[in-house]
Structures are given as C-alpha cells and as structure tokens.
Amino acid sequence: LSNDAEGGGVIDPANFGLLVDLDASLGPRTTLVGSAELTSLDPDDLENETRGSLRLRQTIGTTYPHRLTLESSYRDRLFNGSLGFQTVQSSIGGVLESPTIPIGQTGLTIRYQAGVQRINANTDRADLLPLPPRDNNRISLTRYQGSATLNWTQPLWQGDILPATAEEGMRYTPAPILPNVQLNSSITGVASAYSNGDSQEFLRGSIGLTGQFGHFSKPFLDYTGFNIGYSQVALGNTSPFLFDRVADTRILNAGITQQLYGPFRVGFQTYLNLDTNEEISTDFFLEYSRRSYNILLRYNPVQQRGLVGLRINDFNWTGATEPFDPFSNSWEDD
C-alpha cells in the first residue's frame, strides 16, 4: 500500500509477497521439509527479498534414535543477542543430533550434536576481506562444530491438580495445570573450527528457577507462572563470523505470566546483558486461552517485531504459529 501511495500502482509487484512451505514424508523415518519466502515480487530486488531453506531428515537407531539432517539455506535470518539480527547469505551441510539421554538414576540428561557446513556470511574482520572497493563484507568458510549439553532438574515443590473436567482443571486449558517450583541447571560446551584456521570455544553454565501457582480455573488471578535465571560464559577464541559469535557472556533472564480475568493472561520475558547493563530482548504478550485453542498477541520492541498467533490444542495438531518473517534464534538455542 505504501508503494501504491507513492505511485507504484495497485498491481505493482513490490506490493505482493509469497510464502511456501513443504513437509513431505519420504518413509517411516525420513522427512523432507522446506520453506521459501518472497517479501516482494519485484524482479529487480529478488536477491534481497528472497529467503529459503530445504532440510532432509533421517532418523537413525532405535533405542536412542539420532537425527541426521542434510540442509541448505539461503539468506537465513538469525538473532544473535547484542549483535542483533544477522543474515547468513548461504549455507549447506549436515548435522547429527542426539535425543535427550538420561544418565542412570541421577536426574541428569545429556544431548549432543556435531556438524559441518559451508557458510557465506558477514564478518567484521578486515584481514579476511578483500581491499576496498568491495560489494559486501561476506566471506565463505567451512565450519566444523561439536556441542554437548548436560541438564539437571530438581523439583522443589509440587501441588495438586484439579480433576480433568471442563468445570475444573480444564476450564481454560487442554490439560489440568500442576502447581510446582523446580530448580534447573545446565552446562553447555561448544567447539567450532573454521577452514581459515580460526576457532571459537566456550563453556556456558546456567541456573534458574521456574514455577507456576494456581490452576487457571477460577475467574480471577488463579494462575501465576514465573522464571528467573542466570547464565555465564567462559569464552576462548571468537568466531570470524558475526552470526555465531558469542557476545553476551553474563545474562539475566526473567519472565512472568499472570491470569487477569477468565481466559486472559498477560506477561513478559526479558534478557539482560549484565556486562553492559543493556536489554538484549524483551517480549510482551497477551493470550486468550481456551481448551481447544489459544490466541496470542506478542510484541518485541527491541527486535521490532510482532506476532498474532493461533494454536489449535486438539485434532492431533502438531504445528506452530510463525511470524511472516520467520528466523532461527541461534542466540537462545546455543
């Protein structure tokens, strides 16, 4: 519409976009998933307005089934904490991921992954770039990466659930809510090596409390969910790329979800860099919750993006709502 007001015309290709998703089962243990997005159909700007990815996933093993993914992406958009949004121009490679594996009766679980990718993305390292003038600040390197995460969860308190009826425990939710408080901790180690000889290694430790009180069954203030946590990173060398470089080494996160009246809940989730005392990311949301569906309004002023989402809680629904401009959040998932 803005282009139309400026004289582009109603049928200006820049006023139209296209979003296509692919999800195909090629066998009992093989799937092919992909997506393509054009935020403009203007042929003069297709390179900057196109994103896409294609992933072939194969499950391996039975007792602890691992997943092998062969993937290719074009202009993948990632949020990397204080470094903001970064675009990976292209990548191709494979990743082997483990399931979450319990370690005996200790309450500990472990998961790990290893992968190799050929990546073209931005750098701020002048020694890796050709002399000016140049069209962009991208370089192409092969990245070899391995990671492992050890998790431990300790229940601290647990209440009682209401009966699973429409009048009590399932008045606003698809399943009764269990009031509880638990302590969560994890250690993650990641090592990356790049084909130019650079490397990045870090060890991240995290600890936090999560809990929920109430049953979300009464009309007023019958649910409060909360989380608070702290993570710290011991960092060795740093990545030559910007999209996967560790920039936030001490992070405080906190969030609250509160029932106001009936099916309405409001809340926020925030992340703060304690080294710079700056806000990394904050989400504010309003949720309308019913047994069979949820409607979610979410806005992030730091990332300047919003979401209107609908989730169906029945009929074997396994999907998830996505913003029209989807991206992978590598920073939170590291």
N, C-alpha and C positions, 0 to 999 in steps of 0.2 A: 504493500500500500504506500509506503514511503517513496518507493521508486515511481509509482503512478502519480503521486502528487508532484514529483519533480519533472514530470513529462515523459516518464518511461512507458506509460500506457498500461491498461489493464492486462494485456496479453504479453507484456514484457517477460521474457524467460527468467529474469532475475527475481520475479515475484513468486516463483514456484520452486518447490523442492520435491525430493523423493527419498523415501526410506524403505528399504527392502531387507527382510530377514529370511534366513534359510535355516531349517532344522530338520535334518533327514537321518533316519535310522538305516544304516547300511548292513546291519546284522545285529545279533543279540548283544554284542559287546563293542560295536563300532558306530560312531555317530559323526555326522558332518554338520557343522554349524557355521554360519557366516552372516555378515551384515554389510550393507552398503548404504551410504548416506550422501545425498547431494543437497546442500542447503541453497543452491541456486542452479538453474538450468541454463544460465548464460554460458555459451560455448567459449567465450573469451576468458572465463575465470574458473573453468572446471578444475584446474590443478589445485587451486586454493580452496575450493568449495566441496571437495570430494574426500570422503573417508571410507575405509572398508577393511574387512578382516575375514579370513577363512581359516577354520580350525578343524582338523581331522583327529578325532579322539578314539583311542583304542584302550580298552580295559585289559590288563594283564594280570594273571594269577587269580586264585580263588580265596584262600584263607585271608590274606591281606591284599586285596586287589589294588594294584597300582594303575595309574592312568598315564599313557603316553600320548602327548599332543604334538602334532606337526602343525605349525601355524605360520601364517603370513599376514601382515597388516600394512596398511597404507595410511599415513597421517593419523596415527593413534594419538589421542589427546589424554595426557596424564597430569594429575595434580600432585606436585612434589613439595608439599609443605610450604615453607617460607620462600622457596624458589618459584612458587606459583605454577601456573599451567605451562606444560612443556609439550611440544609436538614431536613425536618420533616419525620422521618422514617415511621410513620404510623399515621393516624387519622381516626376517624369515629364519626359521629354525625349529627346534624341538625341545620339549620339556617333559621330564619324567617326574611324576608326583606320587608320593605315597599317601595312603589313607592315614587317619589318626589311629595310632597303635598304642594300646595300653601296655604299661610296663609292670607286669605282675599284678600284685595287690597293693602297690604303693600309692595309687591315686595319680601317678604321673602318666602322661601320654607324650608321644613323640610323633612328629611328622617331618618329612624332608623332601627335597626336590633337587634336581640337577638339570641343567640345560645348556644349550649352545645356540647362539643367534648371530646372524649378520645384521648389523644395525646401522642406519644412516640417520643421524640426529645432530642437534646443535651442541656446540662446545663454546667455551669462553677462553680456551687455551690458544693463545696466539701462535705458539710453537707448532701446533698441529694444523694450522690453517695456511693456505697459500697467501702470498703477499697481495695486498690490495692493488687494483680494484678486484673485488670478488662479488658474486651474485648472492651468496649467503654464508652463514657460519657453520655449515654442516660438514661432518666428517663421517667416513664409513669405517667401522671396526667390527671385528668378531669378538663377542663376549662369551666367556665360559664362566658359568656361575653354579655354585652349590650352596644350599642353605639347610638348616635344621632348626626346629623349634621344639623346646621342652616345656610342657604346660603342667601346672598343678592347681587344682581347685579344692578348697576346703570349705564345706558347709559350716556356717557358724550358728544359724538358727533356722528353724522351719516351722511354719504354722500349719493350719488345717485348711483343706479345700472344701468348698461347698458342694452339695450334690449336683451332678451334671444334668440339671433341668433348666428349662427356659425361664423359669421364675427365679432361680437362684444362681448357680455357678455359671450358667451360660446365657445370662441376660443380655450382655453386650459383647461377648467373646465366643469364639468357636469351641473353646475348651475352658474348664474351670481354672482359675488362677491360683497358684500355690504361693502364699506369702513366704519369703525366705530372705536370708542375707548370706552371702558367701564371699570368701577371700580368693582372689585369682592372682596367679603369678606365672611368669613365663620368662624364658631365656631363648633368644634367637641369635644364631650365628650365621653370617653371610660372607662368602668369599667370592670375589669376581676378578677374573683376569681378562685383559684386553690384548688384542693382537699386536698393538704397538708397544707392548711391554709394561703398560700401566696396570695397576690393580687397585681394588678397593676392598677393605676388610673391616667388619665391625661386629661388635657383640652388644646386643640390646637386652637389658633387663627391665621387666615391667612388673608392677604390683598394684592391686586395686581392690576396691570393694564394690559389689553390685548387690542390689536388693530390690524387693517390692513389698509393699504393705497394702492391706485391704484386698477385696475380692472383685472390685469393679462390678458390683451388683446393686448397691444402693444408689439412690438418685444423686446424692451429693458427696463429693470428696471421699469416695470409697476406694481410691487407688492412688498410690504414690510409688513411682519407680525411680531409682537413682543409680548413678555410677560415679565413682571418682577414682582416678588412677594417676600413677607417676611412672615415667619411663626414662631411662638414661642410657646413652650410647657411649661405648668405648670405641673410638674410631682410629683406624690406621691410615693407610693411604686413601685418596679420594678419586672418584671416577673422573675420566676425561669428559664424559657427557654431563649435561645438566639434568636430564630427566630422571636419572637414578642416583644422583649424588646425594649423600647424606648431609643435610644442612642443619637439621634440628636435633641437638644432642640431649637436651633436657626438656621434657614435655609434661605438662599437667593437663589432664582431661577431666571434664565433669559434665554431668547431664542430669536432668530431672524430667519426668513425665508425670503430669498431675491431672486427675479427673476433675472437671469443673462441675458439670451438670449432665446427668444422663449419659448419652454415648459420646460426649465431647471430652477430649483430652488435649492438653497443650503441653509444650515442653521445649527444651533446647538441649543441644550438645555442642560443647566448645573444646578447643585445643589451644593451649598457650605455650609459647616458647619462653622458658624461664631464663634463658641466657640473655635474650633481648627484651623480655617483658612485652612481647608483641603477640597479638592474636594471630593464630595460624588459620583457623577455620571455625566458623560457628553456624550451626543450623537452628532455625526456629521453625516449629511446626504446629499445626492444628490438625487433629484427627477426629473423624466421625466413625465410630466403631459399632458394627453390628455382628451378630453371629455369622452371617453368610457373606459379609463384605466389609471393607474399610475404604474410606475416602481420606486421602492425606494431602494437605497443603503444606509445602515446605519451601523455605527461602533461606539462602545463604548470602548475606551481604558482603562477605569477604570475597567469595568466588563469583558473586554477582550472577547467581543462577537460581531458578525456582523450579518447582515440580508440583504438578497436580497428578495424583496417582489413584488408581482404583485397584484394589486387590480382592479377588474372589476367594472365600475361605471354604469352598466346597466343590463338588463335581470333579474331584481329582485334579484341581488346579495346581500346576507346578510352575507357573510363570511368575514374572516380577515386572512391576512397572518401571519404565526407564524414561528419563528425560529425552526430548527430541534430539538433544546434542549429547549423546552418551560419551562417557570416558571411563577409563580404568583408574582407580585410585591407588597407584603404586605406593604412595607415601604411607597410607594407613595399613596396607597389607604386607609391608616389608617384614 
